[in-house]
Amino acid sequence: MRYKLVCRANAAATAWMQRAARGAARHRPLANLEGTSSAVRFDLDVFGLSLVEHNPGIEATGYGLLADFLRAVS
């Protein structure tokens, strides 16, 4: 089992969000992410959609840090 930082959100009428370190069994897709890889899953009415970014480069990581910083100080 591997531990990953998992964020969950709900955009329904009663919106909520939570973050937690959770165990991911090795057969689950989340457990296969390595290093700085990330994934997002959207559960839609008809189907689920997953997007995965495998080991983003320095440009993507640097842009994310800059965007988060600018949002925090504004």
C-alpha positions as CSV (number, residue, x, y, z in Angstrom):
1,M,0.0,0.0,0.0
2,R,1.2,3.5,-0.9
3,Y,0.1,6.7,0.8
4,K,-1.0,9.6,-1.4
5,L,-2.3,13.1,-0.7
6,V,-6.0,13.0,-1.9
7,C,-8.2,16.0,-2.3
8,R,-12.0,15.5,-2.8
9,A,-14.6,18.2,-3.6
10,N,-18.3,18.2,-4.3
11,A,-20.0,20.9,-6.3
12,A,-23.6,19.9,-5.4
13,A,-26.0,22.2,-3.4
14,T,-24.1,21.4,-0.2
15,A,-20.5,22.0,-1.4
16,W,-17.7,20.5,0.6
17,M,-14.0,19.8,0.3
18,Q,-11.5,17.6,2.2
19,R,-7.8,16.7,2.1
20,A,-6.2,13.7,3.6
21,A,-3.3,11.3,3.2
22,R,-4.9,8.0,2.2
23,G,-3.6,4.6,1.5
24,A,-4.0,3.4,-2.1
25,A,-3.8,-0.3,-2.8
26,R,-1.3,-1.2,-5.5
27,H,-3.9,-2.3,-8.0
28,R,-5.6,1.1,-7.9
29,P,-4.7,3.8,-10.5
30,L,-3.7,6.4,-7.9
31,A,-1.1,4.1,-6.5
32,N,0.8,4.0,-9.8
33,L,1.5,7.7,-9.8
34,E,5.2,8.4,-9.2
35,G,7.1,11.5,-8.2
36,T,5.3,14.8,-9.1
37,S,2.6,13.1,-11.2
38,S,-1.0,14.1,-10.6
39,A,-4.4,13.0,-11.5
40,V,-7.9,14.4,-11.4
41,R,-11.2,12.5,-11.7
42,F,-14.6,13.9,-12.6
43,D,-17.6,11.8,-11.8
44,L,-20.3,13.0,-14.3
45,D,-23.9,11.9,-14.7
46,V,-23.2,9.4,-17.4
47,F,-19.5,8.4,-17.0
48,G,-16.3,9.2,-15.1
49,L,-13.4,11.1,-16.7
50,S,-9.8,10.8,-15.4
51,L,-6.9,13.1,-16.5
52,V,-3.3,12.2,-15.5
53,E,-0.2,14.3,-15.8
54,H,3.0,12.1,-15.6
55,N,6.0,13.8,-14.2
56,P,5.4,17.4,-15.3
57,G,8.4,19.4,-16.4
58,I,9.9,22.4,-14.6
59,E,7.7,24.8,-16.6
60,A,4.4,23.3,-15.5
61,T,5.6,23.0,-11.8
62,G,7.0,26.5,-11.8
63,Y,3.8,28.0,-13.3
64,G,1.7,26.2,-10.7
65,L,3.8,27.6,-7.8
66,L,3.7,31.1,-9.3
67,A,-0.1,31.0,-9.9
68,D,-0.7,29.7,-6.3
69,F,1.6,32.4,-4.9
70,L,-0.1,35.2,-6.8
71,R,-3.6,34.0,-5.8
72,A,-2.5,33.8,-2.1
73,V,-1.1,37.4,-2.0
74,S,-4.0,39.0,-4.0
